[in-house]
Amino acid sequence: MQRTKIVLSITLVALIGSISPILTGCVPDRWISVKPGEYTVIHSGGTASQIARREIQKLEVDRDKRVLVFTLADSSKAVASFTARDRAEWPPGCPSNINSTRMEVLNIIEDPLRIGAMTFSNPILVRDCPPEPMQVVLREDASQSSGGAIGGSGGACDHANECVFFEPGVPSSSSLNTPIPRSMKGYELYSWRAGQEWYFTLMTGTNRVKTYEEVTSDEKSMDVKLTVRGIEELKITLGQLPAGTHIIWRGSQALDRIGMQPSDLMLPPRRVIEEIEAHCNEAGIQLEVVH
């Protein structure tokens, strides 16, 4: 009997300890930092990012040396030093019912910062929220910029036209304007949605049915396999195909009919399909959409 009381007491203590932060309102904020490594410009509707995609091949963040290295379109480099703001100065953003996300800010010492044809006064690099997908934002400091406030009810940038968004990774082959070879069996196009973005994979056509993992994984292929993010990236990729190329683009029901388990593979909304169809018509590409 005494043993039962002891076990019950321990259980109650553990339970109370696990819920006490909720009861007291002391739920900690999430803290996200700028990770070292290579980044590429995200294609977005913002004017700054559109210009940056033409000007910047990649960004490298070196936290040990405290430098940012911008590799430009002509392969030249622009190097900028930075200092990291104290954690107490990280702005909160993306608030939820219980906490906010604290975003790290790197103060760029070179002022103004000139990258090709772009100039930033009071430049900073901010880790954007939410934590996933991971991205960083190059912008001017809020006190001097029309880029809007940092954080508050949103993320690192209120006005996309004033900010350059980067995501981890080296430039994809689609951004290098490399022609895609002709395929005797044409190409297959797959699409799926993650968050607010549409992703597309273009693969060499075959007689066999491909697997979901084969389409969506990062695993390389002996044949052509290109995965891009967003409609504009897809247009760039399709523009590298030879005229007359046949592409079959299947939706979830069509994939199911041929024996593939589609999972989240699907066709985008009709307006997106029509936009891609129009682009293919102009490029002389034969796009077959199967619902």
Backbone as CSV, one residue per row, in Angstrom:
resi,resn,N_x,N_y,N_z,CA_x,CA_y,CA_z,C_x,C_y,C_z
1,MET,0.832,-1.213,0.000,0.000,0.000,0.000,0.865,1.261,0.000
2,GLN,1.921,1.217,0.830,2.830,2.349,0.895,3.498,2.596,-0.444
3,ARG,3.893,1.524,-1.162,4.527,1.640,-2.481,3.600,2.295,-3.490
4,THR,2.310,1.962,-3.430,1.323,2.551,-4.339,1.238,4.058,-4.126
5,LYS,1.277,4.494,-2.873,1.205,5.921,-2.573,2.424,6.653,-3.114
6,ILE,3.590,6.029,-3.010,4.815,6.660,-3.488,4.779,6.830,-5.000
7,VAL,4.383,5.774,-5.709,4.292,5.833,-7.172,3.298,6.892,-7.601
8,LEU,2.149,6.954,-6.912,1.130,7.942,-7.252,1.655,9.354,-7.035
9,SER,2.400,9.563,-5.973,2.948,10.886,-5.684,3.934,11.312,-6.752
10,ILE,4.802,10.392,-7.183,5.772,10.694,-8.232,5.070,11.040,-9.533
11,THR,4.021,10.298,-9.858,3.266,10.542,-11.092,2.630,11.921,-11.074
12,LEU,2.060,12.290,-9.927,1.415,13.594,-9.819,2.420,14.721,-9.920
13,VAL,3.598,14.547,-9.316,4.633,15.567,-9.404,5.086,15.762,-10.837
14,ALA,5.287,14.636,-11.573,5.712,14.714,-12.971,4.663,15.387,-13.824
15,LEU,3.383,15.062,-13.557,2.300,15.645,-14.346,2.197,17.135,-14.109
16,ILE,2.273,17.542,-12.836,2.187,18.968,-12.521,3.354,19.724,-13.114
17,GLY,4.556,19.098,-13.074,5.736,19.749,-13.637,5.624,19.939,-15.124
18,SER,4.981,19.007,-15.818,4.887,19.097,-17.275,3.901,20.153,-17.719
19,ILE,2.888,20.444,-16.902,1.886,21.421,-17.329,2.076,22.773,-16.674
20,SER,3.018,22.879,-15.740,3.170,24.150,-15.032,3.530,25.307,-15.929
21,PRO,4.389,25.123,-17.001,4.658,26.262,-17.882,3.406,26.798,-18.540
22,ILE,2.466,25.892,-18.883,1.236,26.325,-19.535,0.356,27.077,-18.541
23,LEU,0.293,26.532,-17.302,-0.552,27.163,-16.304,-0.036,28.545,-15.923
24,THR,1.271,28.720,-15.906,1.851,29.993,-15.498,2.096,30.943,-16.651
25,GLY,1.912,30.478,-17.911,2.113,31.336,-19.065,3.565,31.492,-19.458
26,CYS,4.446,30.648,-18.917,5.881,30.779,-19.185,6.333,29.867,-20.309
27,VAL,5.662,29.900,-21.424,6.082,29.098,-22.572,7.201,29.835,-23.305
28,PRO,8.374,29.232,-23.466,9.510,29.953,-24.046,9.320,30.235,-25.527
29,ASP,9.911,31.342,-25.982,9.921,31.649,-27.408,10.854,30.684,-28.134
30,ARG,10.645,30.558,-29.435,11.571,29.809,-30.281,12.649,30.767,-30.772
31,TRP,13.882,30.287,-30.841,15.002,31.119,-31.272,15.609,30.487,-32.514
32,ILE,15.657,31.251,-33.610,16.203,30.716,-34.855,17.350,31.614,-35.319
33,SER,18.448,30.999,-35.695,19.662,31.741,-36.047,19.976,31.598,-37.529
34,VAL,20.863,32.457,-38.006,21.337,32.385,-39.390,22.392,31.285,-39.459
35,LYS,22.114,30.229,-40.200,23.022,29.091,-40.288,24.131,29.370,-41.293
36,PRO,25.349,28.875,-41.011,26.428,29.013,-41.999,26.156,28.127,-43.204
37,GLY,26.763,28.481,-44.326,26.598,27.680,-45.532,26.240,28.521,-46.738
38,GLU,25.828,27.847,-47.807,25.523,28.516,-49.078,24.021,28.672,-49.263
39,TYR,23.655,29.804,-49.865,22.251,30.132,-50.106,22.089,30.630,-51.549
40,THR,20.901,30.439,-52.082,20.560,31.002,-53.388,19.301,31.857,-53.254
41,VAL,19.139,32.771,-54.190,17.993,33.683,-54.152,16.714,32.919,-54.470
42,ILE,15.694,33.153,-53.655,14.387,32.559,-53.910,13.663,33.396,-54.954
43,HIS,13.085,32.731,-55.941,12.304,33.488,-56.926,10.980,33.880,-56.287
44,SER,10.712,35.152,-56.242,9.453,35.656,-55.688,8.990,36.824,-56.541
45,GLY,7.796,37.314,-56.231,7.258,38.426,-56.992,7.889,39.756,-56.647
46,GLY,8.705,39.791,-55.571,9.307,41.035,-55.141,10.348,41.549,-56.123
47,THR,10.366,42.864,-56.338,11.300,43.468,-57.287,12.744,43.205,-56.900
48,ALA,13.078,43.338,-55.617,14.458,43.151,-55.174,14.953,41.746,-55.460
49,SER,14.126,40.732,-55.190,14.537,39.347,-55.440,14.664,39.071,-56.934
50,GLN,13.799,39.673,-57.741,13.886,39.488,-59.184,15.201,40.041,-59.722
51,ILE,15.593,41.216,-59.243,16.872,41.799,-59.660,18.024,40.945,-59.146
52,ALA,17.920,40.504,-57.888,18.996,39.731,-57.274,19.234,38.414,-57.999
53,ARG,18.195,37.807,-58.532,18.387,36.533,-59.243,19.256,36.722,-60.480
54,ARG,19.227,37.916,-61.055,20.089,38.191,-62.209,21.486,38.593,-61.768
55,GLU,21.597,39.146,-60.576,22.875,39.689,-60.106,23.690,38.700,-59.270
56,ILE,23.002,37.825,-58.491,23.676,36.998,-57.496,23.527,35.515,-57.831
57,GLN,24.669,34.829,-57.975,24.633,33.381,-58.144,24.378,32.681,-56.818
58,LYS,25.094,33.105,-55.771,24.915,32.489,-54.466,25.452,33.402,-53.368
59,LEU,25.037,33.117,-52.148,25.515,33.795,-50.948,26.116,32.740,-50.035
60,GLU,27.305,33.018,-49.508,27.918,32.128,-48.521,28.035,32.866,-47.200
61,VAL,27.523,32.250,-46.143,27.605,32.806,-44.797,28.704,32.056,-44.045
62,ASP,29.776,32.774,-43.693,30.890,32.191,-42.943,30.864,32.776,-41.532
63,ARG,30.353,32.015,-40.583,30.209,32.512,-39.220,31.543,32.560,-38.496
64,ASP,32.489,31.701,-38.862,33.796,31.716,-38.210,34.560,32.999,-38.541
65,LYS,34.553,33.382,-39.831,35.259,34.582,-40.266,34.378,35.828,-40.183
66,ARG,33.087,35.629,-39.928,32.114,36.721,-39.837,32.068,37.535,-41.130
67,VAL,31.935,36.824,-42.222,31.834,37.490,-43.521,30.704,36.871,-44.332
68,LEU,30.151,37.683,-45.210,29.192,37.242,-46.227,29.881,37.374,-47.580
69,VAL,29.839,36.307,-48.374,30.468,36.326,-49.688,29.382,36.167,-50.744
70,PHE,29.190,37.208,-51.553,28.213,37.178,-52.645,28.956,36.866,-53.936
71,THR,28.634,35.741,-54.578,29.179,35.421,-55.886,28.217,35.956,-56.939
72,LEU,28.716,36.855,-57.791,27.855,37.544,-58.745,27.746,36.771,-60.058
73,ALA,26.894,37.262,-60.933,26.617,36.569,-62.189,27.851,36.435,-63.065
74,ASP,28.792,37.398,-62.964,30.013,37.334,-63.767,31.136,36.598,-63.047
75,SER,30.781,35.874,-61.954,31.713,35.077,-61.137,32.607,35.924,-60.235
76,SER,32.480,37.248,-60.245,33.213,38.074,-59.300,32.556,37.952,-57.921
77,LYS,33.256,38.431,-56.888,32.751,38.274,-55.534,32.690,39.621,-54.818
78,ALA,31.676,39.772,-54.000,31.546,40.931,-53.112,31.547,40.397,-51.686
79,VAL,32.492,40.869,-50.880,32.654,40.366,-49.511,32.258,41.449,-48.526
80,ALA,31.460,41.070,-47.533,31.005,42.023,-46.516,31.162,41.396,-45.139
81,SER,31.689,42.168,-44.191,31.813,41.701,-42.812,30.516,41.962,-42.055
82,PHE,30.325,41.221,-40.966,29.121,41.430,-40.175,29.413,41.201,-38.691
83,THR,28.547,41.739,-37.868,28.536,41.450,-36.434,27.150,40.944,-36.082
84,ALA,27.084,39.977,-35.190,25.803,39.395,-34.791,25.213,40.175,-33.623
85,ARG,23.945,40.501,-33.714,23.275,41.193,-32.626,23.129,40.270,-31.411
86,ASP,23.149,40.876,-30.242,22.927,40.130,-29.015,21.535,39.500,-29.050
87,ARG,21.405,38.321,-28.445,20.114,37.615,-28.465,18.981,38.459,-27.892
88,ALA,19.303,39.313,-26.945,18.261,40.156,-26.354,17.668,41.130,-27.367
89,GLU,18.363,41.344,-28.488,17.904,42.280,-29.511,17.265,41.586,-30.709
90,TRP,17.125,40.258,-30.647,16.471,39.554,-31.757,14.985,39.898,-31.757
91,PRO,14.453,40.377,-32.872,13.034,40.758,-32.897,12.123,39.537,-32.912
92,PRO,10.953,39.635,-32.274,9.981,38.535,-32.314,9.113,38.619,-33.561
93,GLY,8.734,37.470,-34.089,7.849,37.435,-35.244,7.005,36.174,-35.235
94,CYS,6.134,36.045,-36.223,5.276,34.863,-36.385,4.654,34.428,-35.063
95,PRO,3.919,35.318,-34.384,3.370,34.948,-33.074,2.296,33.875,-33.187
96,SER,2.282,32.975,-32.206,1.229,31.966,-32.097,0.434,32.253,-30.835
97,ASN,-0.426,31.323,-30.465,-1.229,31.529,-29.259,-0.390,31.474,-27.989
98,ILE,0.804,30.838,-28.080,1.573,30.626,-26.854,2.961,31.243,-26.882
99,ASN,3.485,31.586,-28.067,4.832,32.167,-28.093,5.091,32.873,-29.418
100,SER,6.310,33.407,-29.556,6.750,34.029,-30.798,8.071,33.387,-31.225
101,THR,8.508,33.714,-32.424,9.786,33.220,-32.931,10.779,34.373,-32.957
102,ARG,11.874,34.226,-32.246,12.912,35.252,-32.206,13.890,35.028,-33.358
103,MET,14.066,36.071,-34.188,14.854,35.958,-35.414,16.205,36.655,-35.256
104,GLU,17.279,35.928,-35.546,18.600,36.536,-35.424,18.819,37.592,-36.515
105,VAL,19.554,38.650,-36.150,19.893,39.718,-37.088,21.416,39.864,-37.140
106,LEU,21.971,39.889,-38.354,23.384,40.166,-38.557,23.512,41.580,-39.103
107,ASN,24.247,42.437,-38.413,24.498,43.800,-38.877,25.672,43.786,-39.852
108,ILE,25.450,44.212,-41.085,26.491,44.235,-42.110,27.266,45.538,-41.992
109,ILE,28.590,45.404,-41.847,29.435,46.568,-41.556,29.546,47.495,-42.756
110,GLU,29.716,46.935,-43.972,29.834,47.766,-45.173,28.544,48.542,-45.390
111,ASP,28.625,49.855,-45.418,27.435,50.687,-45.556,27.785,51.934,-46.386
112,PRO,27.188,52.080,-47.557,26.190,51.192,-48.144,26.812,49.915,-48.701
113,LEU,25.993,48.885,-48.803,26.417,47.619,-49.385,26.023,47.612,-50.855
114,ARG,27.017,47.456,-51.730,26.757,47.445,-53.172,27.011,46.047,-53.720
115,ILE,25.982,45.473,-54.342,26.070,44.148,-54.956,25.601,44.294,-56.393
116,GLY,26.539,44.340,-57.325,26.163,44.567,-58.711,25.464,45.911,-58.836
117,ALA,24.255,45.886,-59.374,23.482,47.122,-59.554,22.634,47.464,-58.330
118,MET,22.729,46.656,-57.276,21.897,46.855,-56.095,22.687,47.567,-54.998
119,THR,22.008,48.443,-54.273,22.623,49.161,-53.163,21.700,49.111,-51.950
120,PHE,22.271,48.781,-50.771,21.516,48.727,-49.528,22.175,49.653,-48.511
121,SER,21.387,50.564,-47.946,21.862,51.411,-46.859,21.476,50.762,-45.533
122,ASN,22.368,50.868,-44.542,22.132,50.218,-43.251,21.719,48.756,-43.445
123,PRO,22.532,47.961,-44.161,22.123,46.599,-44.521,22.163,45.632,-43.338
124,ILE,21.249,44.698,-43.341,21.207,43.631,-42.344,20.779,42.335,-43.026
125,LEU,21.146,41.209,-42.404,20.691,39.886,-42.848,19.905,39.287,-41.699
126,VAL,18.665,38.874,-41.960,17.759,38.419,-40.906,17.314,36.991,-41.180
127,ARG,17.339,36.166,-40.160,16.752,34.826,-40.268,15.243,34.981,-40.208
128,ASP,14.567,34.550,-41.244,13.127,34.755,-41.355,12.369,33.668,-40.603
129,CYS,11.163,33.990,-40.168,10.287,32.997,-39.569,9.095,32.784,-40.511
130,PRO,8.422,31.604,-40.391,8.599,30.550,-39.402,9.894,29.765,-39.619
131,PRO,10.259,28.858,-38.679,11.513,28.126,-38.803,11.639,27.320,-40.090
132,GLU,10.535,26.789,-40.600,10.547,26.013,-41.836,9.535,26.587,-42.809
133,PRO,9.875,26.687,-44.101,11.186,26.388,-44.662,12.207,27.449,-44.276
134,MET,13.474,27.058,-44.132,14.492,27.978,-43.672,14.837,28.978,-44.769
135,GLN,14.855,30.257,-44.405,15.276,31.281,-45.344,15.809,32.487,-44.578
136,VAL,16.644,33.265,-45.261,17.191,34.489,-44.681,16.847,35.646,-45.608
137,VAL,16.833,36.854,-45.055,16.400,38.035,-45.798,17.483,39.103,-45.734
138,LEU,17.901,39.589,-46.901,18.796,40.739,-46.994,17.934,41.968,-47.202
139,ARG,18.113,42.971,-46.337,17.274,44.150,-46.408,17.975,45.316,-45.732
140,GLU,17.360,46.493,-45.787,17.844,47.644,-45.040,17.196,47.639,-43.663
141,ASP,17.893,48.231,-42.682,17.354,48.263,-41.327,16.022,49.010,-41.313
142,ALA,15.113,48.540,-40.467,13.741,49.060,-40.466,13.671,50.555,-40.212
143,SER,14.591,51.078,-39.422,14.539,52.500,-39.089,14.853,53.394,-40.274
144,GLN,15.487,52.830,-41.312,15.896,53.622,-42.461,15.242,53.152,-43.764
145,SER,14.390,52.139,-43.687,13.937,51.464,-44.907,12.428,51.444,-45.024
146,SER,11.963,51.343,-46.264,10.539,51.132,-46.514,10.205,49.651,-46.524
147,GLY,11.150,48.817,-46.122,10.909,47.378,-46.075,9.972,46.968,-44.956
148,GLY,9.589,47.930,-44.116,8.639,47.639,-43.060,9.325,47.142,-41.801
149,ALA,8.517,46.905,-40.789,9.044,46.459,-39.508,9.556,45.029,-39.603
150,ILE,10.469,44.694,-38.696,10.963,43.322,-38.597,10.176,42.635,-37.495
151,GLY,9.476,41.576,-37.828,8.735,40.829,-36.823,7.379,41.431,-36.558
152,GLY,7.058,41.579,-35.276,5.714,42.038,-34.923,4.703,40.955,-35.236
153,SER,3.771,41.259,-36.099,2.755,40.275,-36.476,3.180,39.433,-37.666
154,GLY,4.364,39.739,-38.243,4.789,39.005,-39.434,6.192,38.472,-39.303
155,GLY,6.912,38.439,-40.452,8.257,37.900,-40.481,9.308,38.980,-40.610
156,ALA,10.384,38.661,-41.343,11.523,39.567,-41.429,11.285,40.734,-42.377
157,CYS,10.261,40.668,-43.215,10.025,41.731,-44.198,8.534,41.916,-44.442
158,ASP,8.071,43.150,-44.355,6.666,43.458,-44.630,6.428,43.766,-46.106
159,HIS,7.458,44.272,-46.785,7.298,44.689,-48.176,8.336,43.954,-49.037
160,ALA,7.867,42.931,-49.761,8.775,42.048,-50.497,9.603,42.784,-51.543
161,ASN,9.101,43.901,-52.069,9.842,44.629,-53.105,11.158,45.200,-52.582
162,GLU,11.277,45.323,-51.264,12.459,45.932,-50.661,13.437,44.896,-50.110
163,CYS,13.130,43.616,-50.220,13.925,42.572,-49.561,14.321,41.480,-50.550
164,VAL,15.507,40.889,-50.298,15.977,39.753,-51.089,15.901,38.509,-50.203
165,PHE,15.186,37.514,-50.651,14.988,36.285,-49.885,15.924,35.194,-50.410
166,PHE,16.598,34.496,-49.477,17.506,33.413,-49.819,17.051,32.126,-49.132
167,GLU,17.339,30.993,-49.776,17.118,29.686,-49.174,18.405,28.880,-49.252
168,PRO,18.610,27.900,-48.379,19.843,27.118,-48.400,19.976,26.333,-49.703
169,GLY,21.220,26.135,-50.129,21.477,25.317,-51.307,22.273,26.055,-52.357
170,VAL,22.950,25.281,-53.198,23.718,25.852,-54.294,22.795,26.021,-55.486
171,PRO,23.170,26.835,-56.484,22.309,27.034,-57.648,21.974,25.716,-58.335
172,SER,20.715,25.538,-58.696,20.310,24.336,-59.408,20.725,24.428,-60.862
173,SER,20.735,23.276,-61.515,21.158,23.259,-62.913,20.223,24.073,-63.785
174,SER,18.966,24.250,-63.325,18.024,25.029,-64.128,18.402,26.500,-64.176
175,SER,19.134,26.979,-63.136,19.496,28.390,-63.104,20.761,28.680,-63.891
176,LEU,21.400,27.660,-64.432,22.643,27.839,-65.174,22.411,27.930,-66.675
177,ASN,21.128,27.908,-67.068,20.766,28.008,-68.483,21.445,26.923,-69.324
178,THR,21.530,25.715,-68.781,22.107,24.591,-69.507,21.021,23.908,-70.332
179,PRO,21.196,23.778,-71.641,20.173,23.111,-72.457,19.932,21.679,-71.986
180,ILE,18.682,21.257,-72.028,18.321,19.890,-71.655,18.261,19.055,-72.929
181,PRO,18.897,17.886,-72.940,18.942,17.091,-74.176,17.566,16.547,-74.559
182,ARG,17.414,16.245,-75.826,16.179,15.638,-76.315,16.069,14.212,-75.796
183,SER,14.878,13.789,-75.467,14.626,12.431,-74.992,13.701,11.718,-75.971
184,MET,14.073,10.491,-76.358,13.266,9.742,-77.326,11.862,9.483,-76.800
185,LYS,11.722,9.308,-75.484,10.415,9.038,-74.895,9.823,10.277,-74.234
186,GLY,10.376,11.443,-74.536,9.868,12.670,-73.970,10.204,12.800,-72.497
187,TYR,9.413,13.623,-71.806,9.651,13.869,-70.377,8.357,13.737,-69.593
188,GLU,8.514,13.482,-68.308,7.385,13.404,-67.381,7.492,14.546,-66.382
189,LEU,6.359,15.180,-66.071,6.335,16.292,-65.132,5.458,15.918,-63.941
190,TYR,5.973,16.167,-62.746,5.248,15.889,-61.509,5.183,17.170,-60.676
191,SER,4.133,17.319,-59.904,3.968,18.538,-59.105,3.334,18.206,-57.768
192,TRP,3.704,18.988,-56.760,3.111,18.859,-55.438,3.249,20.194,-54.712
193,ARG,2.469,20.323,-53.657,2.466,21.574,-52.905,3.030,21.348,-51.508
194,ALA,3.889,22.256,-51.066,4.430,22.245,-49.709,4.303,23.650,-49.146
195,GLY,3.469,23.809,-48.133,3.200,25.147,-47.615,2.478,25.979,-48.656
196,GLN,3.028,27.140,-48.979,2.424,28.017,-49.976,3.082,27.868,-51.353
197,GLU,4.047,26.965,-51.475,4.810,26.839,-52.714,4.457,25.566,-53.473
198,TRP,4.517,25.666,-54.801,4.395,24.503,-55.660,5.788,24.070,-56.105
199,TYR,6.023,22.763,-56.072,7.291,22.185,-56.509,7.035,21.306,-57.731
200,PHE,8.028,21.263,-58.623,7.890,20.509,-59.867,9.161,19.697,-60.114
201,THR,8.974,18.465,-60.573,10.102,17.625,-60.969,9.909,17.194,-62.414
202,LEU,10.913,17.475,-63.238,10.917,17.061,-64.634,11.876,15.894,-64.768
203,MET,11.390,14.773,-65.318,12.204,13.566,-65.429,12.104,12.974,-66.828
204,THR,13.167,12.297,-67.228,13.180,11.617,-68.517,12.062,10.584,-68.575
205,GLY,11.335,10.539,-69.685,10.253,9.583,-69.843,10.760,8.159,-69.978
206,THR,10.038,7.227,-69.362,10.387,5.802,-69.433,9.115,4.984,-69.594
207,ASN,9.284,3.697,-69.891,8.140,2.802,-69.997,7.640,2.335,-68.635
208,ARG,8.490,2.365,-67.641,8.107,1.883,-66.314,7.451,3.003,-65.504
209,VAL,6.738,2.587,-64.458,6.091,3.531,-63.557,7.080,3.913,-62.453
210,LYS,7.285,5.178,-62.276,8.213,5.648,-61.246,7.544,5.618,-59.869
211,THR,8.353,5.570,-58.824,7.838,5.584,-57.468,7.767,7.021,-56.947
212,TYR,6.975,7.201,-55.904,6.858,8.517,-55.282,8.208,8.984,-54.752
213,GLU,8.951,8.076,-54.093,10.255,8.432,-53.536,11.225,8.827,-54.636
214,GLU,11.141,8.164,-55.769,12.028,8.468,-56.892,11.784,9.893,-57.408
215,VAL,10.546,10.315,-57.381,10.191,11.642,-57.896,10.579,12.747,-56.918
216,THR,10.313,12.540,-55.641,10.426,13.630,-54.673,11.731,13.666,-53.890
217,SER,12.538,12.621,-53.936,13.768,12.598,-53.147,14.864,13.398,-53.837
218,ASP,15.949,13.638,-53.077,17.104,14.346,-53.621,18.073,13.406,-54.338
219,GLU,17.721,12.146,-54.401,18.606,11.161,-55.018,18.814,11.489,-56.496
220,LYS,20.063,11.430,-56.912,20.407,11.735,-58.294,20.017,10.591,-59.218
221,SER,19.908,10.912,-60.487,19.518,9.927,-61.491,20.469,9.981,-62.664
222,MET,20.642,8.835,-63.310,21.486,8.800,-64.510,20.833,9.588,-65.632
223,ASP,19.502,9.663,-65.612,18.776,10.425,-66.616,18.571,11.856,-66.117
224,VAL,17.832,12.643,-66.869,17.543,14.016,-66.456,16.530,13.998,-65.318
225,LYS,16.853,14.707,-64.258,15.923,14.885,-63.142,16.161,16.265,-62.559
226,LEU,15.204,17.163,-62.723,15.322,18.540,-62.261,14.123,18.882,-61.394
227,THR,14.370,19.279,-60.155,13.316,19.703,-59.244,13.455,21.198,-58.999
228,VAL,12.372,21.933,-59.204,12.400,23.387,-59.059,11.250,23.823,-58.176
229,ARG,11.381,25.032,-57.676,10.383,25.605,-56.774,9.723,26.797,-57.441
230,GLY,8.425,26.736,-57.601,7.684,27.866,-58.129,7.471,27.822,-59.632
231,ILE,6.471,28.562,-60.072,6.074,28.562,-61.483,7.160,29.163,-62.373
232,GLU,7.778,30.249,-61.922,8.786,30.902,-62.758,10.009,30.023,-62.959
233,GLU,10.403,29.292,-61.913,11.518,28.358,-62.061,11.161,27.262,-63.058
234,LEU,9.915,26.806,-63.019,9.484,25.784,-63.973,9.548,26.316,-65.399
235,LYS,9.144,27.561,-65.597,9.201,28.146,-66.936,10.637,28.197,-67.452
236,ILE,11.570,28.562,-66.574,12.973,28.606,-66.973,13.442,27.224,-67.409
237,THR,13.077,26.215,-66.621,13.475,24.840,-66.939,12.879,24.376,-68.260
238,LEU,11.595,24.629,-68.456,10.939,24.209,-69.702,11.534,24.933,-70.908
239,GLY,12.014,26.154,-70.684,12.622,26.914,-71.770,13.937,26.335,-72.248
240,GLN,14.520,25.404,-71.496,15.782,24.779,-71.882,15.576,23.506,-72.703
241,LEU,14.307,23.119,-72.878,14.006,21.911,-73.653,14.004,22.209,-75.143
242,PRO,14.371,21.236,-75.977,14.296,21.435,-77.430,12.845,21.597,-77.880
243,ALA,12.639,22.418,-78.892,11.292,22.581,-79.455,10.789,21.231,-79.948
244,GLY,9.506,20.993,-79.752,8.914,19.735,-80.176,8.924,18.663,-79.102
245,THR,9.537,18.931,-77.954,9.585,17.953,-76.871,8.180,17.677,-76.339
246,HIS,7.893,16.399,-76.098,6.596,16.005,-75.537,6.746,15.795,-74.034
247,ILE,5.833,16.398,-73.251,5.821,16.244,-71.796,4.437,15.770,-71.381
248,ILE,4.398,14.759,-70.517,3.125,14.318,-69.957,3.103,14.696,-68.483
249,TRP,2.039,15.372,-68.078,1.891,15.908,-66.720,0.624,15.303,-66.143
250,ARG,0.782,14.361,-65.214,-0.350,13.625,-64.665,-0.752,14.146,-63.294
251,GLY,-2.060,14.154,-63.054,-2.592,14.473,-61.737,-2.671,13.226,-60.878
252,SER,-3.217,13.352,-59.671,-3.241,12.234,-58.732,-4.065,11.056,-59.246
253,GLN,-5.215,11.318,-59.844,-6.054,10.227,-60.339,-5.379,9.497,-61.498
254,ALA,-4.733,10.256,-62.383,-4.035,9.634,-63.507,-2.862,8.787,-63.015
255,LEU,-2.148,9.250,-62.009,-1.041,8.477,-61.449,-1.554,7.209,-60.789
256,ASP,-2.682,7.325,-60.113,-3.278,6.152,-59.477,-3.688,5.116,-60.520
257,ARG,-4.187,5.576,-61.657,-4.630,4.651,-62.706,-3.487,3.855,-63.306
258,ILE,-2.287,4.432,-63.347,-1.158,3.701,-63.937,-0.407,2.874,-62.893
259,GLY,-0.918,2.860,-61.658,-0.334,1.995,-60.641,0.656,2.660,-59.719
260,MET,0.719,3.982,-59.736,1.611,4.693,-58.822,0.797,5.229,-57.652
261,GLN,1.326,5.114,-56.445,0.669,5.701,-55.285,1.086,7.167,-55.201
262,PRO,0.204,8.086,-55.550,0.608,9.489,-55.730,0.897,10.252,-54.453
263,SER,0.363,9.804,-53.305,0.540,10.550,-52.050,0.098,12.000,-52.271
264,ASP,1.017,12.994,-52.121,0.629,14.392,-52.280,0.899,14.947,-53.672
265,LEU,1.276,14.080,-54.621,1.465,14.534,-55.996,0.109,14.876,-56.592
266,MET,0.021,16.044,-57.212,-1.255,16.502,-57.764,-0.999,17.625,-58.755
267,LEU,-2.028,17.946,-59.508,-1.966,19.093,-60.400,-2.304,20.361,-59.638
268,PRO,-1.690,21.487,-59.987,-2.031,22.760,-59.353,-3.380,23.267,-59.864
269,PRO,-3.854,24.408,-59.360,-5.125,24.971,-59.832,-5.123,25.221,-61.337
270,ARG,-6.314,25.299,-61.895,-6.481,25.426,-63.341,-5.739,26.634,-63.900
271,ARG,-5.751,27.751,-63.187,-5.093,28.963,-63.688,-3.592,28.740,-63.849
272,VAL,-2.998,27.955,-62.945,-1.570,27.660,-63.043,-1.300,26.757,-64.240
273,ILE,-2.141,25.756,-64.412,-1.989,24.856,-65.557,-2.077,25.637,-66.861
274,GLU,-3.052,26.531,-66.954,-3.224,27.317,-68.181,-2.015,28.210,-68.436
275,GLU,-1.423,28.739,-67.375,-0.236,29.580,-67.528,0.939,28.768,-68.076
276,ILE,1.100,27.551,-67.568,2.188,26.685,-68.049,1.902,26.218,-69.478
277,GLU,0.638,25.921,-69.775,0.273,25.521,-71.138,0.600,26.627,-72.133
278,ALA,0.277,27.863,-71.780,0.558,28.992,-72.668,2.063,29.147,-72.875
279,HIS,2.827,28.974,-71.815,4.287,29.077,-71.921,4.835,27.991,-72.836
280,CYS,4.318,26.777,-72.722,4.781,25.673,-73.571,4.409,25.907,-75.033
281,ASN,3.228,26.446,-75.269,2.821,26.735,-76.649,3.779,27.724,-77.304
282,GLU,4.177,28.745,-76.558,5.103,29.742,-77.096,6.478,29.135,-77.372
283,ALA,6.874,28.153,-76.552,8.190,27.535,-76.706,8.183,26.359,-77.672
284,GLY,7.018,26.021,-78.223,6.940,24.901,-79.139,7.034,23.548,-78.454
285,ILE,6.614,23.475,-77.181,6.669,22.233,-76.414,5.275,21.642,-76.342
286,GLN,5.180,20.331,-76.520,3.908,19.620,-76.513,3.610,19.140,-75.095
287,LEU,2.776,19.874,-74.387,2.433,19.518,-73.016,1.089,18.803,-72.989
288,GLU,1.086,17.588,-72.475,-0.143,16.784,-72.328,-0.499,16.700,-70.836
289,VAL,-1.617,17.290,-70.461,-2.064,17.281,-69.073,-3.153,16.216,-68.918
290,VAL,-2.919,15.263,-67.984,-3.868,14.177,-67.771,-4.392,14.262,-66.342
291,HIS,-5.674,14.487,-66.182,-6.266,14.629,-64.858,-6.584,13.255,-64.250
